[in-house]
Amino acid sequence: MSSSNDVGMEALTEPYYEALRRGELVVQHCKACDRQIMYPRHLCPFCYADDLDFVAAPTTGVLHSFAVHRVGSPTGFEEDLPYAVGVVKLEGDVQFLARLWPDADGDWGRYACDAEVVFRAADPAEMERRPVPWFGLPG
């Protein structure tokens, strides 16, 4: 059973998830103060305006931290092992948790904190299963 708050949250986040399903990365944007916002909110956390829309996000960022999960995954992620997640910061101070593509060696050994990463969309089936942004190393 969903509450009316759940319905409001789905309407708020649907443009973000729909963009991911199309292979695009968007962030919320405040028209009043021209700041980017992540994750979607009803009011701008900087100026409290409600004049918000979604805009294309930068496709490159900096990897602030990351973790490779090889064992002991949370319930529901067992079939994904091994996998990596990281905190990616985009230009404009937007940051979020993302999945990381394996590197050229099929692992994550070439990743490092403060490295540049690039948005690379996952296929539509993966986006339906787990709608999150995916980043990889450049090149």
Accessible surface in RSA format (square Angstrom, percent):
REM  Atomic radii and reference values for relative SASA: ProtOr
REM  Chains: A
REM  Algorithm: Lee & Richards
REM  Probe-radius: 1.40
REM  Slices: 20
REM RES _ NUM      All-atoms   Total-Side   Main-Chain    Non-polar    All polar
REM                ABS   REL    ABS   REL    ABS   REL    ABS   REL    ABS   REL
RES MET A   1   245.94 127.4 154.30 102.1  91.65 218.2 131.61 111.9 114.33 151.5
RES SER A   2    68.63  58.0  43.04  57.4  25.60  59.0  23.06  49.1  45.57  63.8
RES SER A   3    59.71  50.5  47.91  63.9  11.80  27.2  51.59 109.9   8.12  11.4
RES SER A   4   103.59  87.5  82.94 110.7  20.65  47.6  53.19 113.3  50.40  70.6
RES ASN A   5   107.73  74.3 100.39  97.0   7.34  17.7  29.58  71.2  78.14  75.5
RES ASP A   6    64.76  45.4  62.54  62.2   2.22   5.3  12.80  30.1  51.96  51.8
RES VAL A   7    89.47  58.9  88.95  80.5   0.52   1.3  88.95  77.3   0.52   1.4
RES GLY A   8    26.97  33.3   0.00   N/A  26.97  33.3  25.59  70.2   1.38   3.1
RES MET A   9    90.29  46.8  89.76  59.4   0.53   1.3  82.41  70.1   7.88  10.4
RES GLU A  10   112.56  64.6 109.43  82.8   3.13   7.5  43.12  83.4  69.44  56.7
RES ALA A  11    73.84  67.9  51.20  79.0  22.64  51.5  59.98  84.5  13.86  36.7
RES LEU A  12    23.14  12.9  15.25  10.9   7.89  19.8  22.08  15.5   1.05   2.8
RES THR A  13    22.44  16.0  22.44  22.7   0.00   0.0  14.87  20.0   7.57  11.4
RES GLU A  14    74.75  42.9  74.68  56.5   0.07   0.2  44.39  85.9  30.36  24.8
RES PRO A  15    56.17  40.9  45.80  41.8  10.37  37.7  53.01  43.8   3.16  19.6
RES TYR A  16     4.66   2.2   4.55   2.6   0.11   0.3   3.83   2.9   0.83   1.0
RES TYR A  17    70.09  32.7  70.09  39.9   0.00   0.0  27.42  20.6  42.68  52.6
RES GLU A  18    67.74  38.9  67.74  51.2   0.00   0.0  25.91  50.1  41.83  34.2
RES ALA A  19     0.50   0.5   0.50   0.8   0.00   0.0   0.50   0.7   0.00   0.0
RES LEU A  20     1.80   1.0   1.14   0.8   0.65   1.6   1.14   0.8   0.65   1.8
RES ARG A  21    63.50  26.7  50.64  25.8  12.85  30.6  16.40  22.4  47.09  28.5
RES ARG A  22   133.62  56.1  98.81  50.4  34.81  82.9  62.81  85.8  70.81  42.9
RES GLY A  23    29.65  36.6   0.00   N/A  29.65  36.6  11.43  31.4  18.22  40.8
RES GLU A  24    81.48  46.8  77.65  58.7   3.83   9.1  33.81  65.4  47.68  38.9
RES LEU A  25     6.95   3.9   0.34   0.2   6.61  16.6   0.34   0.2   6.61  17.8
RES VAL A  26    15.47  10.2  15.17  13.7   0.30   0.7  15.17  13.2   0.30   0.8
RES VAL A  27     0.13   0.1   0.13   0.1   0.00   0.0   0.13   0.1   0.00   0.0
RES GLN A  28     4.87   2.7   4.87   3.6   0.00   0.0   0.00   0.0   4.87   3.7
RES HIS A  29    31.14  17.0  31.14  21.6   0.00   0.0  26.50  27.3   4.64   5.4
RES CYS A  30     0.00   0.0   0.00   0.0   0.00   0.0   0.00   0.0   0.00   0.0
RES LYS A  31   110.36  53.8  85.01  52.2  25.35  60.4  38.48  34.6  71.89  76.6
RES ALA A  32    69.07  63.5  25.66  39.6  43.41  98.8  36.66  51.6  32.41  85.9
RES CYS A  33    45.06  34.1  21.35  23.8  23.70  55.7  29.51  74.8  15.55  16.8
RES ASP A  34   109.37  76.6  91.50  91.1  17.87  42.3  28.59  67.3  80.78  80.6
RES ARG A  35    98.92  41.5  96.31  49.1   2.61   6.2  32.38  44.3  66.54  40.3
RES GLN A  36    45.42  25.4  37.60  27.5   7.82  18.6   8.99  19.1  36.43  27.6
RES ILE A  37     2.41   1.4   0.46   0.3   1.95   4.7   2.41   1.7   0.00   0.0
RES MET A  38    21.78  11.3   0.29   0.2  21.49  51.2   0.23   0.2  21.55  28.5
RES TYR A  39    98.60  46.0  98.22  55.9   0.38   1.0  88.06  66.2  10.54  13.0
RES PRO A  40    11.62   8.5   2.02   1.8   9.60  34.9   2.02   1.7   9.60  59.7
RES ARG A  41   101.39  42.6  98.76  50.3   2.63   6.3  31.45  43.0  69.94  42.4
RES HIS A  42   109.65  59.9  96.79  67.3  12.85  32.9  73.25  75.5  36.40  42.4
RES LEU A  43    89.71  50.0  85.64  61.3   4.08  10.2  85.64  60.1   4.08  11.0
RES CYS A  44     0.18   0.1   0.00   0.0   0.18   0.4   0.00   0.0   0.18   0.2
RES PRO A  45    48.87  35.6  25.74  23.5  23.13  84.1  32.12  26.5  16.75 104.1
RES PHE A  46    94.04  47.0  63.54  39.4  30.50  79.4  67.59  41.0  26.45  75.7
RES CYS A  47    52.41  39.6  27.41  30.6  25.00  58.8  31.12  78.8  21.29  23.0
RES TYR A  48   157.90  73.7 144.43  82.2  13.48  35.1 102.02  76.7  55.89  68.9
RES ALA A  49    25.36  23.3  15.29  23.6  10.07  22.9  25.36  35.7   0.00   0.0
RES ASP A  50   109.29  76.6  88.03  87.6  21.25  50.3  14.34  33.8  94.95  94.7
RES ASP A  51    72.27  50.6  67.72  67.4   4.55  10.8  23.61  55.6  48.66  48.5
RES LEU A  52    35.96  20.0   8.11   5.8  27.85  70.0   8.17   5.7  27.79  74.8
RES ASP A  53    48.10  33.7  41.85  41.7   6.25  14.8  26.67  62.8  21.43  21.4
RES PHE A  54    54.15  27.1  28.18  17.5  25.96  67.6  28.18  17.1  25.96  74.3
RES VAL A  55    46.90  30.9  40.35  36.5   6.56  15.8  46.90  40.8   0.00   0.0
RES ALA A  56    85.85  78.9  64.18  99.0  21.68  49.3  64.22  90.4  21.63  57.3
RES ALA A  57     8.32   7.7   0.00   0.0   8.32  18.9   0.98   1.4   7.34  19.5
RES PRO A  58    38.22  27.9  25.13  22.9  13.09  47.6  37.36  30.8   0.86   5.3
RES THR A  59    72.91  51.9  68.40  69.3   4.51  10.7  41.89  56.3  31.02  46.9
RES THR A  60    60.50  43.0  57.59  58.4   2.91   6.9  27.56  37.0  32.93  49.8
RES GLY A  61     7.47   9.2   0.00   N/A   7.47   9.2   6.65  18.2   0.82   1.8
RES VAL A  62    60.15  39.6  60.15  54.5   0.00   0.0  60.15  52.3   0.00   0.0
RES LEU A  63     0.00   0.0   0.00   0.0   0.00   0.0   0.00   0.0   0.00   0.0
RES HIS A  64    77.34  42.3  64.00  44.5  13.34  34.1  46.69  48.1  30.66  35.7
RES SER A  65    52.00  43.9  52.00  69.4   0.00   0.0  35.66  75.9  16.34  22.9
RES PHE A  66    64.03  32.0  34.03  21.1  30.00  78.1  38.77  23.5  25.25  72.3
RES ALA A  67    46.43  42.7  40.21  62.0   6.23  14.2  46.12  64.9   0.32   0.8
RES VAL A  68    46.01  30.3  18.17  16.5  27.84  67.1  18.17  15.8  27.84  75.5
RES HIS A  69    54.50  29.8  51.81  36.0   2.69   6.9  36.72  37.8  17.78  20.7
RES ARG A  70   121.81  51.1 106.29  54.2  15.52  37.0  56.07  76.6  65.74  39.8
RES VAL A  71   127.73  84.0 114.30 103.5  13.43  32.4 115.38 100.3  12.35  33.5
RES GLY A  72    75.61  93.2   0.00   N/A  75.61  93.2  40.50 111.1  35.11  78.6
RES SER A  73    18.92  16.0   0.49   0.7  18.43  42.5   0.00   0.0  18.92  26.5
RES PRO A  74    74.98  54.6  62.51  57.0  12.47  45.3  74.88  61.8   0.11   0.7
RES THR A  75   130.43  92.8 108.64 110.1  21.79  51.9  72.91  97.9  57.53  87.0
RES GLY A  76    44.40  54.8   0.00   N/A  44.40  54.8  32.12  88.1  12.28  27.5
RES PHE A  77    59.44  29.7  59.34  36.8   0.10   0.3  59.44  36.0   0.00   0.0
RES GLU A  78    97.59  56.0  86.90  65.7  10.69  25.5  54.80 106.0  42.79  34.9
RES GLU A  79   170.23  97.7 135.14 102.2  35.09  83.5  57.37 111.0 112.85  92.1
RES ASP A  80    19.05  13.3   4.17   4.1  14.88  35.2   7.10  16.7  11.95  11.9
RES LEU A  81    55.97  31.2  33.29  23.8  22.68  57.0  33.32  23.4  22.64  60.9
RES PRO A  82    70.72  51.5  60.72  55.3  10.00  36.4  60.72  50.1  10.00  62.2
RES TYR A  83     9.40   4.4   9.10   5.2   0.30   0.8   5.58   4.2   3.82   4.7
RES ALA A  84     0.21   0.2   0.00   0.0   0.21   0.5   0.00   0.0   0.21   0.6
RES VAL A  85    29.15  19.2  28.82  26.1   0.32   0.8  28.82  25.0   0.32   0.9
RES GLY A  86     1.01   1.2   0.00   N/A   1.01   1.2   1.01   2.8   0.00   0.0
RES VAL A  87    45.79  30.1  45.79  41.5   0.00   0.0  45.79  39.8   0.00   0.0
RES VAL A  88     0.00   0.0   0.00   0.0   0.00   0.0   0.00   0.0   0.00   0.0
RES LYS A  89    70.45  34.4  68.04  41.7   2.41   5.7  21.85  19.7  48.59  51.8
RES LEU A  90     2.70   1.5   0.00   0.0   2.70   6.8   0.96   0.7   1.74   4.7
RES GLU A  91   143.00  82.1 126.22  95.5  16.77  39.9  52.25 101.1  90.74  74.1
RES GLY A  92    47.09  58.1   0.00   N/A  47.09  58.1  31.37  86.1  15.73  35.2
RES ASP A  93    96.92  67.9  77.70  77.3  19.22  45.4  20.27  47.7  76.65  76.4
RES VAL A  94     5.75   3.8   2.32   2.1   3.42   8.3   5.75   5.0   0.00   0.0
RES GLN A  95    91.29  51.1  81.95  59.9   9.34  22.2  17.82  37.9  73.47  55.7
RES PHE A  96     6.92   3.5   0.21   0.1   6.70  17.4   6.92   4.2   0.00   0.0
RES LEU A  97    98.68  55.0  90.58  64.8   8.10  20.4  90.58  63.6   8.10  21.8
RES ALA A  98     2.19   2.0   0.00   0.0   2.19   5.0   2.19   3.1   0.00   0.0
RES ARG A  99    19.28   8.1  19.12   9.7   0.16   0.4   7.83  10.7  11.45   6.9
RES LEU A 100     1.63   0.9   0.00   0.0   1.63   4.1   0.00   0.0   1.63   4.4
RES TRP A 101    75.14  30.2  75.14  36.4   0.00   0.0  75.10  40.0   0.04   0.1
RES PRO A 102    59.56  43.4  42.78  39.0  16.78  61.0  42.78  35.3  16.78 104.3
RES ASP A 103    14.89  10.4   1.47   1.5  13.42  31.7   7.69  18.1   7.21   7.2
RES ALA A 104    94.71  87.1  45.50  70.2  49.21 111.9  59.05  83.2  35.66  94.5
RES ASP A 105   100.01  70.1  65.09  64.8  34.92  82.6  29.67  69.8  70.34  70.1
RES GLY A 106    53.08  65.5   0.00   N/A  53.08  65.5  29.30  80.4  23.78  53.3
RES ASP A 107    47.27  33.1  47.27  47.0   0.00   0.0  21.37  50.3  25.90  25.8
RES TRP A 108    14.10   5.7   9.38   4.5   4.71  11.1  10.59   5.6   3.50   5.7
RES GLY A 109    67.35  83.1   0.00   N/A  67.35  83.1  38.95 106.9  28.40  63.6
RES ARG A 110   140.06  58.8 115.70  59.0  24.36  58.0  45.04  61.6  95.02  57.6
RES TYR A 111    12.73   5.9   0.61   0.3  12.12  31.5   0.00   0.0  12.73  15.7
RES ALA A 112    53.36  49.1  49.19  75.9   4.17   9.5  53.36  75.2   0.00   0.0
RES CYS A 113    72.05  54.5  53.80  60.0  18.25  42.9  23.07  58.5  48.98  52.8
RES ASP A 114   106.36  74.5  84.47  84.1  21.89  51.8  28.07  66.1  78.29  78.1
RES ALA A 115    26.18  24.1  15.99  24.7  10.18  23.2  25.99  36.6   0.19   0.5
RES GLU A 116    92.45  53.1  83.15  62.9   9.30  22.1  28.54  55.2  63.92  52.2
RES VAL A 117     0.00   0.0   0.00   0.0   0.00   0.0   0.00   0.0   0.00   0.0
RES VAL A 118    33.28  21.9  33.28  30.1   0.00   0.0  33.28  28.9   0.00   0.0
RES PHE A 119    22.42  11.2  11.65   7.2  10.76  28.0  11.65   7.1  10.76  30.8
RES ARG A 120    90.18  37.9  84.75  43.2   5.43  12.9  49.77  68.0  40.41  24.5
RES ALA A 121    44.86  41.3  18.11  27.9  26.76  60.9  19.74  27.8  25.12  66.6
RES ALA A 122     8.78   8.1   0.76   1.2   8.01  18.2   1.74   2.5   7.04  18.6
RES ASP A 123    85.33  59.8  74.86  74.5  10.47  24.8  38.36  90.3  46.97  46.8
RES PRO A 124    92.55  67.5  91.86  83.7   0.70   2.5  92.40  76.3   0.16   1.0
RES ALA A 125    77.35  71.1  62.29  96.1  15.06  34.3  69.89  98.4   7.46  19.8
RES GLU A 126    30.75  17.7  27.88  21.1   2.87   6.8  14.23  27.5  16.52  13.5
RES MET A 127     2.72   1.4   2.54   1.7   0.18   0.4   0.64   0.5   2.08   2.8
RES GLU A 128   117.57  67.5  93.75  70.9  23.82  56.7  44.76  86.6  72.81  59.4
RES ARG A 129   119.81  50.3  89.74  45.7  30.07  71.6  69.25  94.6  50.56  30.6
RES ARG A 130    43.78  18.4  40.92  20.9   2.86   6.8  12.23  16.7  31.55  19.1
RES PRO A 131    41.39  30.2  38.41  35.0   2.98  10.8  38.41  31.7   2.98  18.5
RES VAL A 132    48.50  31.9  47.70  43.2   0.80   1.9  47.92  41.6   0.58   1.6
RES PRO A 133     3.38   2.5   3.37   3.1   0.02   0.1   3.38   2.8   0.00   0.0
RES TRP A 134    20.50   8.2  20.00   9.7   0.49   1.2  20.00  10.7   0.49   0.8
RES PHE A 135     0.00   0.0   0.00   0.0   0.00   0.0   0.00   0.0   0.00   0.0
RES GLY A 136     0.35   0.4   0.00   N/A   0.35   0.4   0.35   1.0   0.00   0.0
RES LEU A 137    36.35  20.2  31.70  22.7   4.65  11.7  31.70  22.3   4.65  12.5
RES PRO A 138    69.29  50.5  47.67  43.5  21.62  78.6  48.64  40.2  20.65 128.4
RES GLY A 139   114.95 141.8   0.00   N/A 114.95 141.8  57.52 157.9  57.43 128.6
END  Absolute sums over single chains surface
CHAIN  1 A     7935.8       6069.8       1866.1       4514.4       3421.5
END  Absolute sums over all chains
TOTAL          7935.8       6069.8       1866.1       4514.4       3421.5
